[in-house]
Amino acid sequence: MTLSGLTTDTQYYYRMVSKPAGASAALYTSTDEYRFHTQRAPGSTFVFSIQGDSHPERAPQQFR
C-alpha cells in the first residue's frame, strides 16, 4: 500500500478495515485506531524514544 499526497509535519490517524474475499459486508472487521506523523520540516526539533528487548527470559548463550 502506498500513501501519497500527505502533508508534511502532520499527524494522521488510521484503521484498517477488511473482510474475507467473497464475504458479505456484514463480515467486515476493523483494527484499533493507530497514528503516524509525517516528516517534520528540516531544522525542526522533535523527541522520540527507542525501546530495546534483551529477552531476559532467555538464558545467556555462550559462543565459542
Buried (B, 14 or more C-beta within 10 A) or exposed (E): EEEEEEEEEEEEEEEEEEEEEEEEEEEEEEEEEEEEEEEEEEEEEEEEEEEEEEEEEEEEEEEE
